[in-house]
Amino acid sequence: MTVQVMGNAAVPAANKIKTDLHEILDIRHLTDSTFVLRIERKGLEFEAGQHVCVGPPNGIHTREYSIYSAEQDESLEILVKEVENGLVSPSLKKLQKGGYVVVEEPVGYFTINKDHPKGQKYVFIASGTGISPFHSFVLSKDNLDYTLLHGVKYASEAYDADDYEKGRYKLCASREGKGDYYGRVTDYLRENKFGMDAHYYLCGNCNMIHDVYDILEEQGVSTDNIHAEVYF
Ligand SMILES: Cc1cc2nc3c(=O)[nH]c(=O)nc-3n(C[C@H](O)[C@H](O)[C@H](O)COP(=O)(O)OP(=O)(O)OC[C@H]3O[C@@H](n4cnc5c(N)ncnc54)[C@H](O)[C@@H]3O)c2cc1C
């Protein structure tokens, strides 16, 4: 916590803390472990694909979370998976509506290049909560020509699947045959090519990202067309 020293007494730097603290407006639980935290935006500017560092109000620890909501929304949303024995995500899960979180300025370069031609084809490939920046892309940009491949273990992890245009969202569930594809997202990609002109955005765990890179390179996709955000 930042303090201002006045005489001998150390008191909280109220102005500094105030600008970093954002009220929790809502918590939406999507599964036992995953939830959407809707928080006050307080004028923060961001581009879809960027992330914010968020943490509990009195803690010194924060973690990066991609912004889940749209650029034009009044509030800010993040999609969080509670990691067992994690330092920050379990504390975020315990917070209540009306409480506060620390939010830092949005940062990051995992954004859609404004120089891409109109009608550019995109393939978004996510594992788990790695779907978050793509949710923001899709809600922020009009007429986006995309296919979203979402790799999860169970179909219950199809977070807000109805927010995507019909036919554009492909749920790849590796542990049960309830999605669009029974198997890993990487196997889906091996069996379904999207071409060399598409731009590929990969987000989630590093094993998935490495495997997808290899598959795309084997398919002849230039690395200039591959963009990645590694979560862990
Ligand atoms: C740019 C960026 C954006 C991110 N965006 C999101 C997001 O939108 N939503 C989200 O839920 N997380 C996101 N993360 C991950 C997040 O920052 C934290 O790492 C995660 O919440 C765990 O933090 P923790 O303090 O609870 O666990 P820690 O105490 O930091 O870590 C415990 C262990 O869990 C591992 N771990 C981290 N995330 C996961 C996971 N999802 N599943 C399994 N193991 C994991 C870590 O590698 C570490 O070994 C993002 C990470 C980065 C770098």
The ligand as an SDF file (V2000), in Angstrom:
LIG
                    3D

 53 58  0  0  0  0  0  0  0  0999 V2000
   -1.5800  -11.7370  -20.0650 C   0  0  0  0  0  0  0  0  0  0  0  0
   -2.3150  -12.6870  -19.1440 C   0  0  0  0  0  0  0  0  0  0  0  0
   -3.6950  -12.7020  -19.1200 C   0  0  0  0  0  0  0  0  0  0  0  0
   -4.3750  -13.5850  -18.2990 C   0  0  0  0  0  0  0  0  0  0  0  0
   -5.7530  -13.6030  -18.3330 N   0  0  0  0  0  0  0  0  0  0  0  0
   -6.4270  -14.4840  -17.5670 C   0  0  0  0  0  0  0  0  0  0  0  0
   -7.8650  -14.5320  -17.6350 C   0  0  0  0  0  0  0  0  0  0  0  0
   -8.5070  -13.7860  -18.3920 O   0  0  0  0  0  0  0  0  0  0  0  0
   -8.5030  -15.4210  -16.8250 N   0  0  0  0  0  0  0  0  0  0  0  0
   -7.8140  -16.2740  -15.9660 C   0  0  0  0  0  0  0  0  0  0  0  0
   -8.4640  -17.0590  -15.2500 O   0  0  0  0  0  0  0  0  0  0  0  0
   -6.4510  -16.2320  -15.9100 N   0  0  0  0  0  0  0  0  0  0  0  0
   -5.7620  -15.3690  -16.6590 C   0  0  0  0  0  0  0  0  0  0  0  0
   -4.3930  -15.3250  -16.5800 N   0  0  0  0  0  0  0  0  0  0  0  0
   -3.7210  -16.1280  -15.5190 C   0  0  0  0  0  0  0  0  0  0  0  0
   -3.7170  -15.3010  -14.2150 C   0  0  0  0  0  0  0  0  0  0  0  0
   -2.9210  -14.1460  -14.3790 O   0  0  0  0  0  0  0  0  0  0  0  0
   -3.1590  -16.0720  -13.0120 C   0  0  0  0  0  0  0  0  0  0  0  0
   -1.9610  -16.7250  -13.3710 O   0  0  0  0  0  0  0  0  0  0  0  0
   -4.1410  -17.1120  -12.4800 C   0  0  0  0  0  0  0  0  0  0  0  0
   -5.3650  -16.4950  -12.0750 O   0  0  0  0  0  0  0  0  0  0  0  0
   -3.5300  -17.8380  -11.2520 C   0  0  0  0  0  0  0  0  0  0  0  0
   -3.1780  -16.8960  -10.2940 O   0  0  0  0  0  0  0  0  0  0  0  0
   -3.1170  -17.3140   -8.7520 P   0  0  0  0  0  0  0  0  0  0  0  0
   -2.4540  -16.2020   -8.0130 O   0  0  0  0  0  0  0  0  0  0  0  0
   -4.4260  -17.7800   -8.2610 O   0  0  0  0  0  0  0  0  0  0  0  0
   -2.1620  -18.5780   -8.7780 O   0  0  0  0  0  0  0  0  0  0  0  0
   -0.5720  -18.5500   -8.5530 P   0  0  0  0  0  0  0  0  0  0  0  0
   -0.3080  -18.6360   -7.1010 O   0  0  0  0  0  0  0  0  0  0  0  0
    0.0470  -17.4240   -9.3050 O   0  0  0  0  0  0  0  0  0  0  0  0
   -0.1560  -19.8240   -9.3820 O   0  0  0  0  0  0  0  0  0  0  0  0
   -0.3970  -21.1500   -9.0700 C   0  0  0  0  0  0  0  0  0  0  0  0
   -0.0270  -22.0490  -10.2710 C   0  0  0  0  0  0  0  0  0  0  0  0
   -1.1660  -22.1440  -11.1590 O   0  0  0  0  0  0  0  0  0  0  0  0
   -0.7580  -22.0710  -12.5200 C   0  0  0  0  0  0  0  0  0  0  0  0
   -1.9030  -21.5500  -13.2880 N   0  0  0  0  0  0  0  0  0  0  0  0
   -2.1770  -20.2770  -13.6320 C   0  0  0  0  0  0  0  0  0  0  0  0
   -3.3650  -20.1930  -14.2960 N   0  0  0  0  0  0  0  0  0  0  0  0
   -3.8220  -21.4640  -14.3710 C   0  0  0  0  0  0  0  0  0  0  0  0
   -4.9970  -22.0470  -14.9240 C   0  0  0  0  0  0  0  0  0  0  0  0
   -5.9370  -21.3140  -15.5590 N   0  0  0  0  0  0  0  0  0  0  0  0
   -5.1800  -23.3790  -14.8030 N   0  0  0  0  0  0  0  0  0  0  0  0
   -4.2700  -24.1490  -14.1770 C   0  0  0  0  0  0  0  0  0  0  0  0
   -3.1210  -23.6680  -13.6280 N   0  0  0  0  0  0  0  0  0  0  0  0
   -2.9070  -22.3410  -13.7300 C   0  0  0  0  0  0  0  0  0  0  0  0
    0.4640  -21.1750  -12.4990 C   0  0  0  0  0  0  0  0  0  0  0  0
    1.2850  -21.4620  -13.6160 O   0  0  0  0  0  0  0  0  0  0  0  0
    1.1280  -21.5710  -11.1770 C   0  0  0  0  0  0  0  0  0  0  0  0
    1.9510  -22.6970  -11.3710 O   0  0  0  0  0  0  0  0  0  0  0  0
   -3.6790  -14.4730  -17.4350 C   0  0  0  0  0  0  0  0  0  0  0  0
   -2.2710  -14.4480  -17.4460 C   0  0  0  0  0  0  0  0  0  0  0  0
   -1.5870  -13.5790  -18.2830 C   0  0  0  0  0  0  0  0  0  0  0  0
   -0.0730  -13.5990  -18.2980 C   0  0  0  0  0  0  0  0  0  0  0  0
  1  2  1  0
  2  3  1  0
  2 52  2  0
  3  4  2  0
  4  5  1  0
  4 50  1  0
  5  6  2  0
  6  7  1  0
  6 13  1  0
  7  8  2  0
  7  9  1  0
  9 10  1  0
 10 11  2  0
 10 12  1  0
 12 13  2  0
 13 14  1  0
 14 15  1  0
 14 50  1  0
 15 16  1  0
 16 17  1  0
 16 18  1  0
 18 19  1  0
 18 20  1  0
 20 21  1  0
 20 22  1  0
 22 23  1  0
 23 24  1  0
 24 25  2  0
 24 26  1  0
 24 27  1  0
 27 28  1  0
 28 29  2  0
 28 30  1  0
 28 31  1  0
 31 32  1  0
 32 33  1  0
 33 34  1  0
 33 48  1  0
 34 35  1  0
 35 36  1  0
 35 46  1  0
 36 37  1  0
 36 45  1  0
 37 38  2  0
 38 39  1  0
 39 40  1  0
 39 45  2  0
 40 41  1  0
 40 42  2  0
 42 43  1  0
 43 44  2  0
 44 45  1  0
 46 47  1  0
 46 48  1  0
 48 49  1  0
 50 51  2  0
 51 52  1  0
 52 53  1  0
M  END
$$$$
